[in-house]
């Protein structure tokens, strides 16, 4: 399901209000593995994807794959 840009902007704003950099999180990798780590940045919107950088993860992760621990 594709979300509107406004919906994604609100999701990023909520994430940043509730999950500052350094927050423990769990991410589901593209291979289905769950990794516990911490956020390395605020979330941002790039094109039509909301994501966040995580410590020890080489790529920006979609917010849909990341949950606070």
C-alpha distances in whole Angstrom, upper triangle without the diagonal:
4,6,10,13,15,12,12,16,17,15,17,20,20,20,23,25,24,24,27,28,30,28,27,24,23,20,19,20,18,21,20,23,23,25,27,27,27,25,27,26,24,20,19,17,17,16,12,12,14,16,20,23,24,28,29,25,26,22,20,18,14,14,12,15,18,19,23,25
4,7,9,12,10,10,13,15,13,15,18,19,19,21,23,23,23,26,27,29,27,27,24,23,21,20,20,19,22,22,24,24,26,27,27,27,25,26,24,22,18,17,14,14,12,9,10,12,15,18,22,24,27,28,25,25,21,19,17,13,14,12,15,18,20,23,26
4,7,8,6,7,10,11,10,13,15,15,16,18,20,21,21,23,25,27,25,26,23,23,21,20,21,20,24,23,25,25,26,27,27,26,23,25,23,20,16,15,12,13,12,8,9,10,14,17,21,23,27,28,25,25,22,19,17,13,13,12,15,17,19,22,25
4,5,5,6,9,10,11,13,14,16,17,19,20,21,22,24,25,28,27,28,25,25,23,23,24,23,27,26,29,28,29,29,29,28,25,26,23,20,17,15,12,13,11,8,10,11,15,18,22,25,28,30,27,27,23,20,19,15,15,15,18,20,21,24,27
4,5,5,6,9,10,11,12,14,15,16,18,20,20,22,23,26,25,27,24,25,23,24,24,24,27,27,29,28,28,29,28,26,23,24,21,18,14,12,9,10,9,7,9,10,13,16,20,23,27,28,26,25,22,18,18,15,14,15,18,19,21,23,27
4,5,5,6,9,10,11,12,14,15,17,18,20,21,23,26,25,27,25,26,24,25,26,26,30,29,30,29,29,29,28,26,23,24,21,18,15,13,10,13,12,10,12,11,15,18,21,24,28,30,27,27,24,20,19,16,15,16,20,20,21,23,26
4,6,5,6,9,10,11,12,14,15,17,18,20,22,25,23,24,22,23,21,22,24,24,27,26,28,26,27,27,26,25,22,23,20,17,14,13,11,13,13,10,11,10,14,16,20,22,26,28,26,26,23,19,18,14,13,13,17,17,18,20,24
4,5,5,6,9,10,10,12,14,15,16,17,19,22,21,22,20,20,19,20,21,21,24,24,25,24,24,24,23,22,19,20,17,14,11,9,7,10,10,8,8,6,10,13,17,19,23,25,22,23,19,16,14,11,10,11,14,15,16,18,22
4,5,5,6,9,10,11,12,14,15,16,18,21,20,22,20,22,21,22,23,24,27,26,27,26,26,25,24,22,18,19,16,13,10,8,7,10,11,10,10,8,11,13,17,19,23,26,23,24,20,17,16,13,12,14,17,16,18,19,23
4,5,5,6,8,10,11,12,14,15,18,21,19,21,20,21,21,22,24,25,28,27,28,26,26,25,24,22,19,20,17,14,11,11,10,14,14,13,12,10,13,14,18,20,24,27,24,25,22,19,17,15,12,14,17,16,17,17,21
4,5,5,6,9,10,11,12,14,16,19,17,18,16,18,17,18,20,21,24,23,24,22,22,21,21,19,16,18,15,12,9,10,9,13,14,12,11,8,10,12,16,17,21,24,21,23,20,16,14,11,9,10,13,13,13,14,18
4,5,5,6,9,10,10,11,13,16,15,17,16,17,16,18,20,21,24,23,24,22,21,21,19,17,14,15,12,9,6,6,7,11,13,12,10,6,8,9,13,15,19,21,19,20,17,14,13,11,8,11,14,12,13,14,18
4,5,5,6,9,10,11,13,17,16,18,17,19,19,22,23,25,28,27,27,25,24,23,21,18,15,16,13,9,8,9,10,14,16,15,14,10,12,12,15,17,21,24,22,23,21,17,16,14,12,14,17,15,15,15,19
4,5,5,6,8,10,13,16,14,16,15,18,18,20,22,24,27,25,26,23,22,21,20,17,15,17,14,11,10,11,12,16,18,17,15,12,12,13,16,17,21,24,22,24,22,18,16,15,11,13,16,14,13,13,16
4,6,5,5,8,10,13,11,13,12,14,14,17,19,21,24,22,22,20,19,17,16,14,11,13,11,8,7,9,11,15,17,16,14,10,10,10,13,14,17,20,19,20,18,15,13,12,8,11,13,10,10,10,13
4,6,5,6,8,11,11,13,13,16,16,19,21,23,26,25,25,22,20,19,17,14,11,12,9,6,6,9,12,15,18,17,15,11,11,10,12,14,16,20,19,21,19,15,14,14,11,14,16,13,13,12,15
4,6,7,10,13,12,15,15,18,19,22,24,26,29,27,27,24,23,21,19,16,13,15,13,9,10,12,15,18,21,20,18,15,14,13,16,17,19,23,22,24,22,19,18,17,14,16,18,15,14,13,16
4,6,10,12,9,12,12,15,16,20,22,25,27,25,24,21,20,18,16,14,12,14,13,10,11,14,16,20,22,21,19,15,14,13,16,16,18,21,21,23,22,19,17,16,13,15,16,13,11,9,12
4,7,8,6,9,9,12,14,17,19,22,24,23,22,19,17,15,13,10,8,11,10,8,9,12,15,18,21,21,18,14,12,10,12,12,14,18,17,20,19,16,14,14,11,14,14,11,10,7,10
4,6,6,10,11,14,16,19,21,24,26,25,24,21,18,16,13,10,7,9,8,6,9,12,16,18,22,22,19,15,13,11,12,12,13,17,17,19,18,16,15,16,13,17,17,13,13,10,13
4,6,9,10,14,15,18,19,22,25,24,22,19,17,14,11,7,5,5,5,6,9,12,16,18,22,22,19,15,13,9,9,9,10,14,14,16,16,14,14,15,14,17,17,13,13,11,13
4,6,9,12,14,18,19,22,24,23,21,18,15,12,9,5,5,6,8,9,12,15,19,21,25,25,21,18,15,12,11,9,9,12,14,17,17,15,15,17,15,18,17,14,13,11,12
4,6,10,12,16,18,21,23,22,20,16,14,11,8,5,5,8,10,10,12,16,19,21,25,24,21,17,15,12,12,10,10,14,15,18,18,16,15,16,14,16,15,11,10,7,8
4,7,10,14,16,19,21,19,17,13,11,7,6,4,7,10,12,13,14,18,21,23,26,25,22,18,16,13,12,10,10,12,13,17,17,16,14,16,14,16,14,10,9,6,5
4,7,10,13,16,17,16,14,10,8,6,6,5,7,11,12,13,13,16,19,21,24,22,19,16,13,11,11,9,10,12,12,16,15,14,12,13,11,12,10,7,5,4,4
4,7,10,13,14,12,10,6,5,4,6,8,10,13,15,16,15,18,20,21,24,22,19,16,14,12,12,10,11,12,11,15,15,14,11,12,11,11,8,6,5,6,6
4,6,10,11,9,8,6,5,7,8,10,10,13,14,15,14,16,18,19,21,20,16,14,12,11,11,9,11,11,10,13,12,11,8,9,9,9,6,4,7,9,9
4,7,8,6,6,5,6,9,11,13,14,16,18,18,17,19,19,20,22,20,16,15,13,13,13,12,14,13,11,14,13,12,9,10,10,9,5,7,9,12,12
4,5,5,5,6,7,11,12,14,15,16,18,19,17,19,19,19,21,20,16,16,13,13,13,12,13,12,9,11,10,11,9,10,12,11,7,9,12,15,15
4,5,7,10,11,14,16,18,18,19,20,21,19,20,20,19,20,19,16,16,14,15,15,14,16,15,12,12,11,12,10,10,13,12,9,12,15,18,19
4,6,9,11,15,16,19,20,21,23,24,22,23,23,23,24,22,19,20,18,18,18,17,18,16,13,14,14,15,13,14,16,15,12,14,17,20,20
4,7,10,13,15,18,19,21,23,24,22,23,24,24,25,23,20,19,18,18,18,17,18,17,14,16,15,16,13,14,15,13,10,12,14,17,17
4,6,10,13,16,17,20,22,23,22,24,24,25,26,25,21,21,18,18,17,15,16,14,12,15,15,16,13,15,16,15,11,12,14,16,15
4,7,10,13,15,17,19,21,19,22,23,24,26,24,21,19,17,16,16,13,14,13,12,15,15,15,13,14,14,13,10,10,11,12,11
4,6,10,12,14,17,19,18,21,23,23,26,25,21,19,16,14,13,10,11,10,9,13,13,14,12,14,14,14,11,10,11,12,10
4,7,10,13,16,17,17,20,23,24,27,26,22,20,16,14,13,10,10,10,10,14,15,15,13,15,15,15,12,10,10,9,8
4,7,9,12,14,15,18,21,22,25,25,21,18,15,12,11,7,6,7,9,12,13,13,12,15,14,16,13,10,10,10,9
4,6,9,11,13,16,19,21,24,24,20,17,14,10,9,6,6,9,10,13,14,13,12,14,13,16,13,10,10,9,9
4,6,8,9,12,16,17,21,21,17,14,11,7,6,4,6,10,10,12,12,11,10,12,11,14,13,10,10,9,11
4,7,9,12,15,17,20,21,17,15,11,8,5,5,5,9,10,11,11,10,11,14,13,17,15,13,14,13,15
4,6,9,12,14,18,18,15,13,10,6,5,7,9,12,12,13,12,10,11,13,12,16,16,13,14,14,16
4,6,10,13,16,17,14,11,9,6,8,10,12,16,15,16,14,11,12,12,11,15,15,13,14,13,16
4,7,10,13,13,10,7,5,4,7,10,13,16,15,15,13,9,9,9,8,12,13,11,12,13,16
4,6,10,10,8,6,6,6,9,13,16,18,16,16,13,10,10,10,9,13,14,13,16,16,20
4,6,7,6,4,6,9,12,15,19,21,18,18,14,11,11,10,10,13,15,15,17,19,22
4,6,5,6,8,10,12,16,19,21,18,17,13,10,11,10,12,14,16,17,19,21,24
4,6,8,10,14,16,19,23,24,21,19,16,13,14,12,14,15,17,19,22,24,27
4,7,10,13,16,19,23,24,21,20,16,13,13,11,12,13,15,17,20,22,25
4,6,10,13,16,19,20,17,17,13,10,9,7,8,10,12,13,16,19,22
4,7,11,13,17,19,16,16,13,9,8,6,6,8,11,11,13,16,19
4,7,10,13,15,12,13,10,6,5,4,5,8,9,9,12,14,17
4,6,10,12,10,11,9,5,5,7,7,10,10,9,11,12,15
4,7,9,7,8,7,5,6,9,10,13,12,10,13,14,16
4,6,6,8,8,7,7,11,11,14,12,9,12,12,13
4,6,8,10,10,11,14,15,17,15,12,14,14,14
4,6,9,11,11,15,16,18,15,14,16,16,16
4,6,8,8,12,14,15,13,12,15,16,16
4,7,9,13,15,17,15,14,18,19,20
4,6,9,12,14,12,13,16,18,20
4,7,9,12,11,11,14,16,18
4,6,8,7,7,11,13,15
4,5,6,7,11,13,16
4,5,5,8,10,14
4,6,8,11,14
4,7,10,12
4,7,9
4,6
4
